[in-house]
Amino acid sequence: MGELSKRMMVTNGNVTGIVERLSADGLVTRAAASNDRRMQFVRITPEGSALAQAIAAAQRRWLAELMEGMSHGDVVQLMGLLGKLKNTVRGGGVRG
């Protein structure tokens, strides 16, 4: 769960609530580690995987539509700037 919160850039409390809802919907399973009951392993179910793939495909189509009027160079520049922003949000700072 800690790894999920880092990747999602949210607090552990936010991840706990999200995972509880996903588990209730049958999209993930949750299990405590055998050696440390405080640690939780979260696994996506086949239903959750299918839904995630459908969402990712819809997102790719939407982004392609948004960027269809942009040149390749503009898209490359945008992706670089977004990468810098992600590093800043994660605490990595910006390198000019």
Secondary structure as UniProt FT lines:
FT   HELIX           2..8
FT   HELIX           12..24
FT   TURN            25..26
FT   STRAND          28..32
FT   TURN            37..38
FT   STRAND          40..44
FT   HELIX           46..67
FT   TURN            68..69
FT   HELIX           72..89
FT   TURN            90..91
//
